[in-house]
Amino acid sequence: MNIKKHIPNIITLGNLLCGTIATIYAVRGDFYTTAILVGIGIVFDFFDGFVARLLQVQGEFGKQLDSLADMVTSGVVPGIVMVQFMLSSTLYNQLGVSSWDAALDMGLNIDNWFSYEVLGLLLTLFAGYRLAKFNIDERQSDSFIGLPTPAMNLFVLSLPLISEYTTNILIQDIIHNKYVLIVITILLSVLMVSEVKLFSLKFKNYAFNKNIFKYTFLLLSIALLITLKFVAIPVIILLYILLSVFKNLKKEAVKN
């Protein structure tokens, strides 16, 4: 038995395990623990491919297993989190209750508030579509076509963390607005299956002039995280999209 070829798959299963446990906490409305587990899962997701290339054991099985794990960690989890956050935002706006646990403590019948919030599951559906598309799209070896599911996941998970740890009333009102959340859900869903070309953070070499967009993005991301903390996460995702679009436009201008 060749143990070496199974090492990346074991790491991928670590991602799946984190996603499965995160799903339980997401259903409970424990967004902080969910975010920690998803963060660990995304780290596993990054390193399984890295280890596979390092050990030269890439294969179709690992590719399919990776997508199945991502479907849970970056597909099912963010859909549930968005539904739960929409529900808690309804309570925030209409009853002044910003905590899911507080709503339950008040004895509220949550089922009465379940209507538009189901739209949050669009994220799960479009994530599944994107992952299936990614597996058969040979154009995405050096870049991404459409927003990667981990990026969407981080954007969604940042919302309840911003709500919990940011005291700015304007930001609170914006992220708890149901129309804002619906627009975010639809935009993220469309971006995942769009034809927008986004650069990959994989480095073939470390020369600055050949990786200027990657280094710029990483440096700006660090600066934003230091200054804005959790608020920086959706800003970084938007920066990633804008830099990618600018890079594409620059490339087209050079061709013409």
Backbone hydrogen bonds, N-H to C=O, Kabsch-Sander energy under -0.5 kcal/mol:
donor,donor_aa,acceptor,acceptor_aa,energy
3,I,1,M,-1.1
6,H,3,I,-1.5
7,I,3,I,-0.7
7,I,4,K,-1.0
10,I,6,H,-2.2
11,I,7,I,-1.9
12,T,8,P,-2.3
13,L,9,N,-2.3
14,G,10,I,-1.4
15,N,11,I,-1.5
16,L,12,T,-2.1
17,L,13,L,-2.7
18,C,14,G,-2.3
19,G,15,N,-2.4
20,T,16,L,-2.3
21,I,17,L,-2.4
22,A,18,C,-2.6
23,T,19,G,-1.7
24,I,20,T,-1.2
25,Y,21,I,-1.8
26,A,22,A,-2.5
27,V,23,T,-2.3
28,R,24,I,-1.5
29,G,25,Y,-0.7
29,G,26,A,-0.9
30,D,25,Y,-2.5
31,F,29,G,-1.4
34,T,30,D,-1.8
35,A,31,F,-2.5
36,I,32,Y,-2.0
37,L,33,T,-2.4
38,V,34,T,-2.5
39,G,35,A,-2.5
40,I,36,I,-2.1
41,G,37,L,-2.4
42,I,38,V,-2.7
43,V,39,G,-1.8
44,F,40,I,-2.3
45,D,41,G,-2.4
46,F,42,I,-1.9
47,F,43,V,-2.2
48,D,44,F,-2.1
49,G,45,D,-0.8
50,F,46,F,-1.3
51,V,47,F,-2.9
52,A,48,D,-2.1
53,R,49,G,-2.3
54,L,50,F,-2.2
55,L,51,V,-2.7
56,Q,52,A,-0.6
57,V,52,A,-2.6
63,K,59,G,-1.6
64,Q,60,E,-2.3
65,L,61,F,-2.6
66,D,62,G,-2.2
67,S,63,K,-1.6
68,L,64,Q,-2.0
69,A,65,L,-2.3
70,D,66,D,-2.4
71,M,67,S,-2.1
72,V,68,L,-1.0
73,T,69,A,-2.5
74,S,70,D,-2.7
76,V,71,M,-2.3
77,V,72,V,-2.1
79,G,75,G,-1.1
80,I,76,V,-2.2
81,V,77,V,-2.7
82,M,78,P,-2.4
83,V,79,G,-2.0
84,Q,80,I,-2.8
85,F,81,V,-2.9
86,M,82,M,-2.5
87,L,83,V,-2.1
88,S,84,Q,-2.5
89,S,85,F,-2.2
90,T,86,M,-2.0
91,L,87,L,-1.8
92,Y,88,S,-2.2
93,N,89,S,-2.6
94,Q,90,T,-2.3
95,L,91,L,-2.4
96,G,91,L,-0.7
96,G,92,Y,-0.9
97,V,91,L,-1.6
98,S,96,G,-0.6
103,A,99,S,-1.9
104,L,100,W,-2.0
105,D,101,D,-2.5
106,M,102,A,-1.6
107,G,104,L,-1.6
108,L,103,A,-1.8
110,I,108,L,-1.2
112,N,109,N,-1.6
113,W,110,I,-2.2
114,F,111,D,-1.3
115,S,113,W,-1.0
118,V,115,S,-1.3
119,L,116,Y,-2.3
120,G,117,E,-2.1
121,L,118,V,-1.9
122,L,119,L,-2.2
123,L,120,G,-1.4
125,L,121,L,-1.9
126,F,122,L,-2.9
127,A,123,L,-1.8
128,G,124,T,-2.1
129,Y,125,L,-1.9
130,R,126,F,-2.6
131,L,127,A,-2.5
132,A,128,G,-1.9
133,K,129,Y,-2.2
134,F,130,R,-2.8
135,N,131,L,-1.6
136,I,132,A,-0.7
136,I,133,K,-0.8
137,D,133,K,-0.8
137,D,134,F,-0.6
138,E,136,I,-0.9
140,Q,137,D,-1.2
141,S,138,E,-0.5
144,F,198,L,-3.3
146,G,144,F,-0.7
146,G,196,V,-3.4
147,L,191,L,-2.0
152,M,148,P,-1.8
153,N,149,T,-2.7
154,L,150,P,-2.5
155,F,151,A,-2.0
156,V,152,M,-2.3
157,L,153,N,-2.7
158,S,154,L,-1.4
159,L,155,F,-0.7
159,L,156,V,-1.0
161,L,157,L,-0.9
162,I,158,S,-2.9
163,S,159,L,-2.3
164,E,160,P,-2.0
165,Y,161,L,-2.3
166,T,162,I,-1.6
172,Q,168,N,-2.2
173,D,169,I,-2.7
174,I,170,L,-2.1
175,I,171,I,-2.5
176,H,172,Q,-1.2
177,N,174,I,-1.3
181,L,177,N,-2.2
182,I,178,K,-2.2
183,V,179,Y,-2.4
184,I,180,V,-2.6
185,T,181,L,-2.3
186,I,182,I,-2.5
187,L,183,V,-2.9
188,L,184,I,-2.6
189,S,185,T,-2.1
190,V,186,I,-2.6
191,L,187,L,-2.7
192,M,188,L,-1.8
193,V,189,S,-0.9
193,V,190,V,-0.6
194,S,191,L,-0.8
198,L,144,F,-3.3
198,L,196,V,-0.5
200,S,142,D,-0.7
204,K,202,K,-0.5
210,K,207,A,-0.6
211,N,207,A,-0.7
211,N,208,F,-1.1
215,Y,211,N,-2.7
216,T,212,I,-2.3
217,F,213,F,-2.3
218,L,214,K,-2.5
219,L,215,Y,-2.6
220,L,216,T,-2.4
221,S,217,F,-2.3
222,I,218,L,-2.1
223,A,219,L,-2.1
224,L,220,L,-2.5
225,L,221,S,-2.5
226,I,222,I,-2.0
227,T,223,A,-1.9
228,L,224,L,-3.4
229,K,224,L,-0.6
229,K,225,L,-1.2
231,V,228,L,-1.5
232,A,229,K,-1.5
233,I,230,F,-1.3
235,V,231,V,-1.0
236,I,232,A,-2.9
237,I,233,I,-2.0
238,L,234,P,-2.2
239,L,235,V,-2.5
240,Y,236,I,-2.4
241,I,237,I,-1.8
242,L,238,L,-2.6
243,L,239,L,-2.8
244,S,240,Y,-1.7
245,V,241,I,-2.4
246,F,242,L,-2.6
247,K,243,L,-2.5
248,N,244,S,-2.3
249,L,245,V,-2.4
250,K,246,F,-2.5
251,K,247,K,-2.3
252,E,248,N,-2.2
253,A,249,L,-2.2
254,V,250,K,-1.9
255,K,251,K,-1.7
256,N,252,E,-2.0
